[in-house]
Amino acid sequence: MKRLVRTLLAVVGVLALVTVGAVVYVTTFFNPEDMKPRLVSVVKEHTGLELSLEGPLEWSFYPRIGVSVAEAEARLPDQADDAQAFAAFSEASVSLAFTPLLRGEIAIDGLTLDGLSLNLERDSDGTGNWEALLERLENRADDAEKALAPASAGPNPDDEGGLSVALNIASVEVTKGHLSLVDHQAGREWQAEKLTINGSNVNPDTAFPLSSTFQLKVFDQLDGGGEGETTEERTPGLQSDVTLESDVNLGLADSRHVLSDVTLETSTLLAGASEPQEATLTSDEVVLNLGEQRLHMAPSQLDASLLAPQLGEKRVAMTLSFQLESDFDAGTAQLRDIALSGPDGLSIKGNLNLKELNSAPRYDGQVRLAPLSLRAWLARMDAMPSMSSDEALSEVALTSPVEGTLEQLSLNGLTLVLDDNTFSGSLGARFDGTRVDLDLEGDRLDADSYLPPPEQDTAANGIPGIASALAQDQDQDGAPAILPKSFLAGLDESVSLALGQLILGGQRYQDVSLSMQGEGGRHRLTGFEAGFHEGRLKATGVLDASGDDLAWQLAPEVEGVRLESLLTSLGQEPAPLSGSLHASGELTTRGNARHELTRNLNGTLDTRINEGSIPRANISRQLCTAVARLEGEQTTREWSENTRFENISARFTIRDGVAHNDDLLITLPGIEVSGGGQLDLGSQRFDADGAARFVDTADAACSVNRRLEKVPFPVRCEGSLEGDSSQWCGFDADAFKANLGELVAEEARSRVNEEVEERLGKELERLDERIGEEAGKELRDAVRGLFN
């Protein structure tokens, strides 16, 4: 045992003497400064970079044998002298393992790079200052492969007496690094500061652990952005603290780089935000195959903790899992098994295919949203609109193919479930809100459930965005706007909607079809048709939002709508009028408030009501009673409380919100009422004058002396549409007395004419005998004309 110890001590002593001798030899007979010209030459030969070594090149022997160099810069061949160096570092050192030297191998024990600075730049044409360097390195790939061959093959048997280089670096460390990319084409700058990289057992052929941290900053401007503002004072649009841990296989031989067990953590602060967004990406494997220009990500997962005013006051935890395959040359990528999950039942799954990533990215795929309560998400984002129903938006789901670009999205083949309603068709929109394309069919939609309660002023009240747009569009009197004009002015749309039933404004519409086309702020209602209270509604029109005021045009058409049903549904019970309504017209107006639309309304409207009645007012009874009194009699007929009519027709000319009419005709059994008047649509007050006449029909209301058939029975109507219809119209006794006076005077004149005619006749016959028949006829006609 004692001999063994002595032997070991002797060996150690010999090794120590050899080491001391080597140190003495190197430090005495070899000056490291003599290596600088050779290093500069080698770097320029292989890369084209102009290397500048300002600091000393020194040996180190404790605690390890190595060499270090300080203050080095590398410039591009055409780089100006006053420009920032392409690459630089404060200090770099390489240490060698002692034991492999005894075996004739050079094993790098440690590599340290402090203060690394790399400055990349892309010009306005998209050409980077690093591209010429990469091209030169690729052209010398064979030389590089030969230089690296001993690292993988071990000692070179053909190199007699030489040392082999074993590229198995025990430790690699980069500290205080700084990387910068200035992109003049995009007008943006990226900076990676405080960069650190740590790796152990770094080998070009086997996997080794690697970790890195840095702070990423993104600037949306290349200069200070303000007068007197320096580059250091710029506020980044994004700042993120990044940490990466992974096992790395460099794969230098085939340019296939593999990262296993990847964990990437980020803490990102956006401009104007006070709290960062937290995210962690984990992946089983990431393969970057530069030889085939492909990227593969095995099942990966992104866990995010988001904090934003749009998502509420508390952080929202969301998880995204996926797989990725990408072809750089083809500019394509496939995202498979996408699954996004979050609170309140959020679950979105699908697949995406991406194309033309190198120019104008496009995508298509499939998306499915599992049923969830949209109310919870809107409440979380403080965006819950005021709606009539507390159950509205409780269940929303969809499934659809998806396609689009970075500017727009289309869901063709959409199936949408909205509470108890199902819709199918397509939906598309631009992300900036300038275009909407919609083509949907559905069984039923209760729109009132999603609108504010009736006591609120506008249908969009309480909806963020729309409400603010309406607020901006208030008129000079501060009245609430009906539509967001500023939004409509920049909106293009193509809308087609078909519904089995629609409930809107408390009214039920059946078999609804609607189509609209809009461009340049001009929106055309190309067709609207719906069943409505046993009849049909039709309309076409134009809404022009391109000018200073909203300009409206509407051509409505009503066919056979039951008035009593409509008026009762509007709360007028009992209905003040019944019958089958037919109407058509051409209307125009302008403005964006109710009173403006009414005040500026102009156009014509032809109306007709068939087979109806006016309740609690019997015009026939009033007229027949008046006739009976004139004849000194009384009516014995049992009268209905209502006025039954065969037809009411009128043509209205509307000027500045007032409807004028001069051809009103009401046809009752045995009676006709004609007249005219006007209706102020703003105040809903009206006044009209009419004249009723008895006509000889089989269904006469009462027996009338033929002398009275010519007498107009005046009717005066006035009041408000909101008032009691039984008080609207009444018999005008004064006017009737005047009409009777005219009738009596006319009959008196007629009787006088008859007596004169009889007397003159006898005298003129005698005159004929005296002066001749022809001359007597002329004189007779002249005399009669004096009495007519």
C-alpha positions in Angstrom: 0.0 0.0 0.0 2.8 2.3 0.9 4.5 1.6 -2.5 1.2 2.4 -4.3 0.9 5.7 -2.6 4.6 6.5 -3.4 3.9 5.6 -7.1 0.9 7.8 -7.3 2.7 10.7 -5.8 5.5 10.2 -8.2 3.1 10.2 -11.2 1.4 13.4 -9.9 4.8 15.0 -9.4 5.9 14.1 -12.9 2.6 15.5 -14.3 3.1 18.7 -12.3 6.7 19.1 -13.6 5.4 18.6 -17.2 2.7 21.2 -16.7 5.1 23.7 -15.1 7.5 23.1 -17.9 4.8 23.6 -20.5 3.7 26.8 -18.9 7.3 28.1 -18.7 7.8 27.2 -22.3 4.6 28.8 -23.6 5.0 32.0 -21.6 8.7 32.3 -22.4 9.0 31.4 -26.0 5.4 32.0 -27.4 3.7 35.5 -27.5 -0.1 35.2 -28.0 -0.1 38.7 -29.7 1.6 37.0 -32.6 -1.6 35.1 -33.3 -3.7 38.2 -34.0 -2.8 38.6 -37.7 -3.5 35.0 -38.3 -6.9 35.2 -36.6 -7.8 38.3 -38.6 -6.8 36.5 -41.8 -8.7 33.3 -41.0 -11.9 35.2 -40.2 -11.8 37.3 -43.4 -11.0 34.2 -45.4 -14.0 32.3 -44.2 -16.6 35.0 -43.6 -15.4 38.2 -45.3 -15.7 40.1 -42.1 -13.1 42.6 -41.1 -12.0 41.6 -37.6 -10.6 44.2 -35.3 -8.9 43.0 -32.0 -8.4 46.0 -29.9 -7.9 44.2 -26.5 -5.0 41.9 -25.5 -4.8 38.2 -26.4 -3.7 36.4 -23.3 -3.0 33.0 -22.0 -4.5 31.7 -18.7 -3.3 28.8 -16.6 -5.5 28.9 -13.5 -7.8 27.4 -12.8 -7.7 26.0 -16.4 -5.5 26.4 -19.4 -7.0 28.7 -21.9 -6.8 31.9 -24.0 -8.9 35.0 -23.9 -9.4 38.1 -26.1 -11.0 41.4 -25.3 -12.7 44.2 -27.2 -13.2 42.6 -30.6 -15.3 44.0 -33.5 -16.3 42.5 -36.9 -17.5 44.8 -39.7 -19.0 43.9 -43.0 -16.9 44.5 -46.1 -18.8 47.6 -47.3 -19.6 48.9 -43.8 -18.7 52.6 -43.1 -16.1 53.3 -40.5 -18.5 55.4 -38.4 -21.3 52.9 -38.5 -22.0 50.5 -35.6 -20.1 47.2 -36.0 -22.0 44.2 -37.3 -20.8 42.1 -34.4 -18.7 42.8 -31.3 -18.0 41.4 -27.9 -16.3 42.7 -24.7 -14.4 39.6 -23.9 -14.2 36.0 -25.1 -12.3 33.1 -23.5 -11.7 29.4 -24.3 -10.4 27.0 -21.7 -9.1 23.5 -22.4 -9.4 20.3 -20.4 -6.0 19.2 -19.2 -6.4 15.4 -19.2 -7.3 15.0 -22.9 -4.1 16.9 -23.7 -2.2 14.0 -22.3 -4.0 11.7 -24.8 -3.2 14.0 -27.7 -6.7 15.6 -27.9 -7.8 19.2 -27.6 -11.1 19.2 -25.6 -12.7 22.6 -25.0 -13.7 22.7 -21.4 -15.4 26.1 -21.4 -16.4 28.8 -23.8 -17.4 32.2 -22.4 -18.6 35.2 -24.4 -19.3 38.4 -22.5 -20.9 41.6 -23.9 -21.9 40.1 -27.3 -23.5 42.6 -29.7 -25.0 41.7 -33.0 -26.6 44.4 -35.2 -28.8 43.2 -38.1 -30.5 45.5 -40.6 -33.0 45.1 -43.4 -33.3 47.8 -46.0 -36.4 49.2 -47.7 -36.2 46.5 -50.4 -36.2 43.7 -47.8 -32.5 42.8 -48.1 -30.7 42.0 -44.9 -27.1 42.9 -44.1 -26.5 39.3 -43.0 -27.5 37.7 -46.3 -24.1 38.1 -48.0 -22.4 36.6 -45.0 -24.7 33.5 -45.0 -24.1 33.1 -48.7 -20.4 33.1 -48.2 -20.6 30.6 -45.4 -22.8 28.3 -47.5 -20.3 28.4 -50.3 -17.5 27.3 -47.9 -19.7 24.6 -46.3 -17.3 21.8 -47.6 -14.3 23.5 -45.9 -16.3 23.9 -42.7 -17.3 20.2 -42.8 -13.7 19.2 -43.2 -12.7 21.4 -40.3 -15.4 19.8 -38.1 -14.7 16.2 -39.2 -12.2 15.5 -36.4 -14.8 16.5 -33.9 -17.0 13.6 -34.7 -14.5 11.1 -36.0 -12.1 11.4 -33.2 -8.3 11.4 -33.8 -7.5 11.5 -37.5 -5.3 8.5 -38.4 -4.0 10.3 -41.5 -2.7 13.2 -39.4 0.4 11.8 -37.9 1.6 13.5 -34.8 -1.2 16.0 -34.8 -3.7 16.8 -32.1 -7.4 16.0 -32.8 -10.0 18.5 -31.8 -12.9 17.1 -29.8 -15.9 19.5 -30.0 -17.5 18.4 -26.8 -17.6 21.6 -24.8 -18.3 21.1 -21.2 -19.7 24.6 -20.7 -20.8 27.4 -23.0 -21.8 30.7 -21.5 -23.0 34.0 -23.2 -23.6 37.0 -20.9 -24.7 40.6 -21.3 -25.7 40.0 -24.9 -27.5 42.4 -27.1 -29.1 41.7 -30.5 -30.8 44.3 -32.7 -32.8 44.1 -35.9 -33.7 47.3 -37.7 -36.3 46.7 -40.4 -36.7 49.7 -42.7 -39.2 47.9 -44.8 -41.6 47.3 -42.0 -40.6 50.5 -40.1 -40.0 48.5 -36.9 -37.1 47.6 -34.7 -36.5 44.5 -32.5 -34.1 44.4 -29.6 -33.0 41.5 -27.4 -31.3 42.8 -24.3 -29.6 41.2 -21.3 -29.1 38.0 -23.3 -27.7 35.0 -21.5 -27.1 31.5 -22.9 -26.0 28.6 -20.9 -25.2 25.1 -22.2 -23.4 22.1 -20.9 -21.7 19.2 -22.7 -22.3 21.0 -26.0 -21.8 18.5 -28.8 -22.7 18.7 -32.5 -23.9 15.1 -32.6 -25.8 14.5 -29.4 -28.4 16.4 -27.4 -27.4 18.7 -24.6 -29.3 21.0 -22.2 -29.5 24.6 -23.1 -31.1 27.6 -21.3 -31.5 31.2 -22.3 -33.0 34.4 -21.0 -33.4 37.8 -22.6 -35.6 40.9 -22.7 -37.3 41.5 -26.0 -38.4 45.0 -27.0 -40.3 45.9 -30.1 -40.4 49.5 -31.4 -43.0 50.6 -33.9 -40.8 53.6 -35.0 -37.2 53.7 -36.1 -36.4 57.1 -34.6 -37.4 58.9 -31.5 -40.8 59.7 -32.8 -40.8 63.2 -31.2 -38.8 66.4 -31.2 -35.8 66.1 -28.9 -36.6 62.4 -28.0 -33.6 60.1 -28.1 -33.5 56.5 -29.1 -33.1 55.5 -25.4 -36.2 57.5 -24.5 -38.5 55.6 -26.9 -41.3 53.6 -25.4 -41.6 50.1 -26.9 -44.9 48.9 -28.2 -44.0 45.5 -26.6 -41.6 44.4 -23.9 -41.3 40.8 -23.0 -39.1 38.9 -20.5 -38.3 35.5 -22.2 -36.9 32.3 -20.7 -36.1 29.2 -22.7 -35.1 25.7 -21.5 -34.7 22.7 -23.7 -32.5 19.8 -24.8 -30.8 20.7 -28.1 -29.4 18.5 -30.8 -27.5 20.8 -33.2 -27.5 18.4 -36.1 -24.9 20.4 -38.0 -24.1 17.6 -40.4 -27.6 17.5 -42.0 -28.9 20.9 -40.8 -31.6 19.3 -38.8 -31.9 21.0 -35.4 -34.0 19.4 -32.7 -35.3 20.8 -29.5 -36.8 18.4 -27.0 -38.8 19.0 -23.8 -39.1 22.7 -24.7 -40.3 25.2 -22.1 -40.7 28.8 -23.3 -41.9 31.3 -20.7 -42.8 34.9 -21.5 -44.0 37.9 -19.5 -45.1 40.5 -22.0 -46.0 44.2 -21.2 -47.9 46.0 -24.0 -47.7 49.7 -24.5 -50.1 51.5 -22.1 -50.7 48.4 -19.9 -49.8 48.3 -16.3 -49.7 44.5 -15.9 -47.9 41.9 -18.1 -49.5 39.1 -20.0 -48.1 35.7 -18.9 -47.6 32.8 -21.3 -45.8 29.4 -21.2 -45.3 27.2 -24.3 -44.4 23.6 -23.8 -43.6 21.1 -26.6 -42.5 17.5 -26.7 -40.3 18.2 -29.7 -39.5 21.0 -32.1 -37.6 20.1 -35.3 -36.1 22.8 -37.5 -34.9 21.1 -40.7 -33.0 23.8 -42.7 -32.0 21.2 -45.3 -35.6 20.7 -46.2 -36.8 24.1 -45.0 -39.4 22.5 -42.8 -40.6 23.0 -39.2 -42.3 20.4 -37.1 -43.8 20.9 -33.7 -45.1 17.7 -31.9 -48.1 18.1 -29.6 -47.6 21.5 -27.9 -49.5 23.5 -25.4 -49.7 27.3 -24.8 -50.9 28.3 -21.3 -51.7 32.0 -21.0 -52.8 34.2 -18.1 -54.3 37.3 -19.7 -55.2 40.6 -18.1 -56.9 43.2 -20.2 -59.8 45.6 -19.8 -61.6 43.8 -22.7 -61.5 40.6 -20.6 -62.6 42.0 -17.3 -60.8 43.0 -14.1 -59.4 39.6 -13.3 -56.8 37.5 -15.1 -58.2 35.0 -17.6 -56.5 31.6 -17.9 -56.7 30.1 -21.3 -55.0 27.0 -22.9 -54.2 26.3 -26.5 -53.0 22.9 -27.7 -51.9 22.1 -31.3 -49.5 20.4 -33.7 -47.7 22.3 -36.4 -46.1 21.3 -39.7 -44.6 24.0 -41.9 -42.8 24.2 -45.3 -40.8 27.4 -45.6 -40.1 27.2 -49.3 -43.7 26.5 -50.2 -44.9 29.1 -47.6 -47.4 26.6 -46.1 -48.3 25.4 -42.6 -50.8 23.0 -41.1 -52.2 23.4 -37.6 -53.7 20.2 -36.4 -55.8 19.2 -33.4 -56.3 22.8 -32.3 -58.1 23.1 -29.0 -58.7 26.4 -27.2 -60.2 26.2 -23.8 -61.0 28.8 -21.1 -63.4 29.7 -18.3 -67.2 29.8 -18.6 -67.3 26.7 -20.8 -65.2 28.1 -23.6 -64.1 25.3 -26.0 -63.1 25.8 -29.6 -61.6 23.0 -31.7 -60.5 22.8 -35.3 -57.8 22.6 -37.9 -56.1 25.2 -40.1 -54.2 25.1 -43.4 -52.1 28.2 -44.0 -50.8 29.2 -47.5 -48.7 31.9 -49.1 -47.0 32.8 -45.9 -44.2 34.4 -47.8 -46.4 36.9 -49.5 -50.1 37.3 -48.8 -51.1 34.7 -46.1 -54.3 32.8 -46.5 -55.9 30.1 -44.4 -58.7 27.6 -44.5 -59.9 24.8 -42.2 -62.7 23.9 -39.8 -63.8 25.4 -36.5 -66.3 24.2 -33.9 -67.5 26.2 -30.9 -69.0 24.0 -28.2 -72.3 25.3 -26.6 -71.5 28.0 -24.1 -73.2 30.9 -22.4 -72.2 34.1 -24.2 -73.8 36.1 -21.4 -71.0 35.1 -19.0 -68.3 36.3 -21.4 -70.0 39.6 -22.2 -70.5 40.2 -18.5 -66.8 39.4 -17.9 -65.8 42.0 -20.5 -68.3 44.5 -19.1 -70.0 44.5 -22.5 -73.3 42.9 -21.6 -76.0 44.9 -23.5 -79.4 45.6 -22.1 -81.7 42.9 -23.4 -85.4 42.2 -22.8 -84.8 38.6 -22.1 -82.7 37.3 -19.2 -82.2 34.1 -21.1 -80.9 35.6 -24.3 -77.4 34.4 -25.4 -77.5 31.6 -22.8 -76.5 29.0 -25.4 -74.4 29.8 -28.4 -72.7 27.2 -30.6 -71.4 27.0 -34.2 -69.6 24.7 -36.6 -68.3 25.8 -40.0 -65.5 25.6 -42.5 -63.4 28.7 -42.2 -61.2 30.6 -44.7 -59.7 34.0 -44.9 -56.7 36.3 -44.9 -55.2 38.7 -42.4 -57.9 41.2 -43.3 -61.0 39.2 -43.5 -62.8 36.0 -42.4 -65.4 33.8 -44.0 -67.5 31.0 -42.5 -69.1 29.2 -45.4 -71.3 26.2 -44.5 -72.0 27.8 -41.1 -74.4 26.1 -38.7 -75.2 28.5 -35.8 -77.2 27.7 -32.7 -78.6 30.8 -30.9 -80.5 29.8 -27.9 -83.5 27.8 -29.3 -82.9 28.9 -32.9 -80.8 27.3 -35.6 -79.4 29.1 -38.6 -77.4 27.8 -41.6 -75.6 29.6 -44.4 -72.5 31.7 -44.5 -71.1 34.7 -42.7 -68.1 36.9 -43.6 -66.6 40.1 -42.4 -63.5 42.3 -42.6 -61.7 42.7 -39.3 -61.7 46.5 -39.6 -65.5 46.5 -39.8 -65.8 47.9 -43.3 -67.6 44.9 -44.9 -70.1 42.3 -43.8 -71.4 39.4 -46.0 -74.3 37.4 -44.6 -76.5 34.7 -46.1 -78.5 32.8 -43.5 -81.6 30.8 -43.2 -83.4 30.1 -39.9 -86.5 28.6 -38.5 -87.3 31.4 -36.0 -85.8 34.5 -34.5 -87.2 36.5 -31.6 -85.3 39.7 -32.2 -87.1 41.4 -29.3 -85.3 39.1 -26.8 -82.0 40.6 -27.9 -83.1 44.3 -28.0 -83.4 46.6 -25.0 -86.7 46.8 -23.2 -89.3 49.1 -24.9 -88.8 52.0 -22.5 -85.3 52.5 -23.7 -84.8 54.9 -26.6 -82.7 53.0 -29.2 -82.4 49.4 -30.1 -78.6 49.7 -29.8 -78.6 51.3 -26.4 -76.2 49.5 -24.1 -74.2 47.8 -26.8 -70.5 49.0 -26.5 -69.2 50.4 -29.8 -72.6 50.9 -31.4 -73.8 53.0 -28.5 -70.7 55.2 -28.7 -71.2 55.5 -32.5 -74.8 56.5 -31.9 -73.7 59.1 -29.4 -71.4 60.6 -31.9 -74.2 60.8 -34.4 -76.7 62.8 -32.2 -78.4 65.6 -34.0 -78.1 69.3 -33.1 -80.9 69.1 -30.5 -79.1 66.2 -28.8 -81.8 63.7 -29.8 -80.5 60.1 -29.9 -79.6 58.7 -33.3 -81.4 55.8 -34.7 -78.5 54.4 -36.7 -74.7 54.8 -36.4 -74.1 57.0 -39.5 -70.3 57.2 -39.2 -70.2 53.4 -39.2 -72.6 53.0 -42.1 -70.7 55.5 -44.2 -67.7 53.2 -44.4 -69.6 49.9 -44.5 -70.1 47.6 -47.5 -72.5 44.7 -47.2 -74.2 41.9 -49.0 -77.0 40.5 -46.8 -79.6 37.8 -47.5 -81.8 36.6 -44.7 -84.6 34.0 -44.8 -86.6 33.2 -41.6 -89.7 31.1 -41.0 -90.8 33.5 -38.3 -89.5 36.8 -37.0 -90.6 38.6 -33.9 -89.7 42.3 -34.0 -91.2 45.2 -32.2 -93.9 42.9 -30.8 -95.0 42.0 -34.3 -94.8 38.5 -35.8 -93.7 38.1 -39.4 -93.9 34.9 -41.3 -91.8 33.6 -44.2 -89.5 36.5 -44.1 -87.0 37.2 -46.8 -84.6 40.2 -46.9 -81.8 41.2 -49.2 -79.5 44.2 -49.0 -76.5 45.4 -51.0 -74.2 48.3 -49.8 -71.2 50.0 -51.3 -69.6 53.4 -50.6 -72.0 54.2 -47.8 -75.1 53.7 -50.1 -77.2 50.8 -48.8 -79.9 49.3 -51.0 -82.8 47.3 -49.7 -83.2 45.2 -52.9 -86.0 43.2 -51.5 -88.1 42.6 -48.4 -91.2 40.4 -48.2 -93.0 38.9 -45.2 -96.4 37.6 -44.2 -98.0 40.0 -41.8 -101.4 39.8 -40.1 -102.9 37.6 -42.7 -101.5 39.7 -45.5 -98.1 40.4 -47.1 -95.5 43.2 -46.7 -93.1 44.2 -49.5 -90.6 46.9 -49.7 -87.5 48.2 -51.6 -85.5 51.3 -50.7 -82.2 53.1 -50.3 -80.3 54.4 -47.3 -77.5 56.8 -48.3 -75.0 57.5 -45.6 -72.4 59.1 -47.8 -73.5 62.7 -47.4 -73.8 65.0 -44.4 -77.3 63.6 -43.5 -78.8 60.2 -43.8 -81.0 60.1 -46.9 -83.9 57.6 -47.0 -85.9 56.2 -49.9 -88.7 53.6 -49.4 -91.2 52.0 -51.7 -93.6 50.1 -49.4 -96.3 47.7 -50.5 -99.0 46.3 -48.3 -101.4 43.5 -49.5 -104.4 42.4 -47.5 -103.2 43.2 -43.9 -106.0 42.8 -41.4 -106.2 46.2 -39.7 -108.0 45.1 -36.6 -105.4 42.4 -35.9 -102.5 44.9 -36.4 -104.0 47.7 -34.3 -104.9 45.4 -31.5 -101.3 44.1 -31.4 -100.2 47.7 -31.2 -102.2 48.2 -28.0 -105.3 49.8 -29.5 -108.1 47.7 -28.1 -110.7 47.7 -29.3 -109.3 48.5 -32.7 -110.5 51.9 -34.1 -110.7 50.4 -37.6 -111.0 47.1 -39.2 -110.7 45.8 -42.8 -108.2 44.5 -45.3 -105.5 47.1 -45.9 -103.8 47.6 -49.3 -101.2 50.4 -49.8 -98.3 51.3 -52.0 -96.2 54.4 -52.3 -92.9 56.2 -52.8 -91.4 58.0 -49.8 -88.3 60.0 -49.0 -86.9 61.6 -45.9 -83.6 62.6 -44.3 -82.1 62.7 -40.8 -81.2 60.3 -38.0 -83.7 61.1 -35.3 -87.4 60.2 -35.1 -88.6 63.8 -35.3 -86.3 64.6 -38.2 -87.5 61.6 -40.2 -91.1 62.7 -39.6 -90.5 66.4 -40.3 -88.7 65.7 -43.6 -91.0 63.0 -44.9 -92.2 63.5 -48.5 -93.8 61.4 -51.2 -97.1 59.8 -52.1 -99.1 56.9 -50.7 -102.1 55.2 -52.2 -104.3 53.4 -49.7 -107.4 51.2 -49.8 -109.3 49.4 -47.1 -111.8 46.7 -48.1 -114.7 45.2 -46.3 -114.2 46.8 -42.9 -116.0 48.7 -40.2 -115.6 51.7 -37.8 -116.6 50.5 -34.3 -118.8 52.5 -31.9 -119.9 54.9 -34.6 -122.6 54.2 -37.2 -122.6 56.8 -40.0 -125.5 55.1 -41.7 -127.7 55.4 -38.6 -126.8 59.1 -38.3 -127.7 59.9 -41.9 -130.9 57.8 -42.0 -132.1 59.4 -38.7 -131.5 62.8 -40.2 -133.5 61.9 -43.4 -136.3 60.5 -41.3 -136.6 63.7 -39.3 -136.7 65.7 -42.6 -139.6 63.6 -43.7 -141.3 63.9 -40.4 -140.8 60.2 -39.6 -138.7 58.0 -37.3 -136.5 55.1 -38.1 -137.6 51.7 -36.7 -134.6 49.7 -37.9 -132.3 48.1 -35.4 -128.9 49.6 -36.1 -125.4 48.1 -35.4 -123.0 50.0 -33.2 -120.4 50.0 -36.0 -120.2 51.5 -39.4 -119.7 48.8 -42.0 -118.1 49.9 -45.2 -117.3 48.3 -48.5 -114.3 50.3 -49.4 -112.2 53.3 -48.2 -109.7 54.7 -50.7 -107.4 57.7 -50.7 -104.2 59.0 -52.2 -102.1 61.0 -49.8 -99.5 63.5 -50.9 -97.0 64.0 -48.1 -95.1 67.3 -47.8 -92.7 68.0 -44.9 -94.4 65.5 -42.6 -98.0 66.5 -43.4 -100.2 64.2 -45.4 -102.7 65.9 -47.7 -105.7 64.2 -49.4 -108.5 65.5 -51.6 -109.9 62.3 -53.1 -111.1 60.3 -50.0 -113.9 58.0 -50.9 -115.8 55.8 -48.4 -118.4 53.4 -49.8 -121.1 52.2 -47.4 -124.2 50.2 -48.3 -126.4 52.8 -50.1 -124.1 55.7 -49.1 -120.9 57.3 -50.5 -118.7 59.6 -48.5 -116.2 61.8 -50.3 -113.9 64.5 -49.1 -110.4 65.4 -48.1 -108.2 66.7 -45.3 -104.7 66.5 -43.8 -102.8 64.5 -41.1 -99.8 65.9 -39.3 -97.6 62.8 -38.8 -95.6 64.5 -36.1 -98.4 65.4 -33.7 -100.7 62.7 -35.2 -103.6 65.2 -35.4 -105.9 65.3 -38.4 -108.8 67.2 -39.7 -111.0 66.4 -42.7 -114.3 67.4 -44.3 -116.5 65.0 -46.2 -119.9 64.8 -47.8 -122.2 61.8 -47.7 -124.7 61.1 -50.4 -127.3 58.4 -50.7 -127.0 56.2 -53.8 -129.6 53.9 -55.3 -128.3 50.4 -54.5 -130.0 47.1 -53.6 -128.3 47.2 -50.2 -129.6 50.7 -49.3 -129.1 51.8 -45.7 -132.6 53.3 -45.6 -135.4 54.5 -47.9 -134.7 58.1 -49.1 -136.8 60.6 -51.0 -135.3 61.0 -54.4 -135.2 64.7 -53.9 -132.6 64.1 -51.0 -130.4 61.8 -53.0 -128.8 64.9 -54.5 -128.3 66.5 -51.1 -124.7 66.1 -49.6 -124.7 65.3 -45.9 -121.6 67.0 -44.6 -119.3 65.1 -42.1 -116.6 66.8 -40.1 -113.7 64.7 -38.7 -110.9 65.9 -36.5 -108.9 64.7 -33.6 -105.8 62.6 -32.8 -104.9 59.1 -34.0 -104.2 58.3 -30.4 -107.7 59.4 -29.3 -111.1 57.6 -29.2 -112.2 56.8 -32.7 -115.9 57.2 -31.8 -115.2 60.9 -31.3 -113.4 61.4 -34.6 -116.3 62.3 -36.9 -119.7 63.9 -36.6 -122.6 65.2 -38.7 -122.2 68.9 -39.6 -125.8 70.2 -39.0 -125.0 73.8 -40.0 -123.5 72.8 -43.3 -126.4 70.4 -43.9 -128.9 73.3 -43.4 -127.1 75.3 -46.0 -127.2 72.4 -48.4 -131.0 72.1 -47.8 -131.4 75.8 -48.5 -129.7 75.4 -51.8 -131.9 72.4 -52.6 -135.1 74.4 -51.8 -134.0 77.3 -53.8 -133.2 75.1 -56.8 -136.6 73.4 -56.6 -138.3 76.8 -56.4 -136.5 78.0 -59.5 -137.5 74.7 -61.2 -141.2 75.2 -60.4 -141.2 78.8 -61.5 -139.5 77.8 -64.8 -142.2 75.1 -65.3 -145.1 77.6 -64.8 -143.5 80.2 -67.1 -142.8 77.5 -69.7 -146.4 76.4 -69.7 -147.8 80.0 -70.1 -145.2 81.0 -72.7 -145.9 77.8 -74.6 -149.5 78.8 -75.3 -148.5 82.4 -76.4 -145.6 81.2 -78.6 -147.9 78.7 -80.4 -150.1 81.6 -81.3 -147.0 83.6 -82.4 -145.9 80.7 -84.6 -149.1 80.9 -86.6 -148.5 84.6 -87.2 -144.7 84.8 -88.0 -144.0 81.2 -89.1 -142.8 78.1 -87.4 -139.0 78.5 -87.9 -138.9 82.1 -86.7 -141.1 81.2 -83.8 -138.7 78.4 -82.6 -135.7 80.8 -82.5 -137.7 83.3 -80.5 -139.0 80.6 -78.1 -135.5 79.4 -77.3 -134.3 82.9 -76.6 -137.1 83.6 -74.2 -136.6 80.3 -72.3 -132.9 81.2 -71.8 -133.9 84.2 -69.8 -135.4 82.0 -67.1 -132.7 79.4 -66.9 
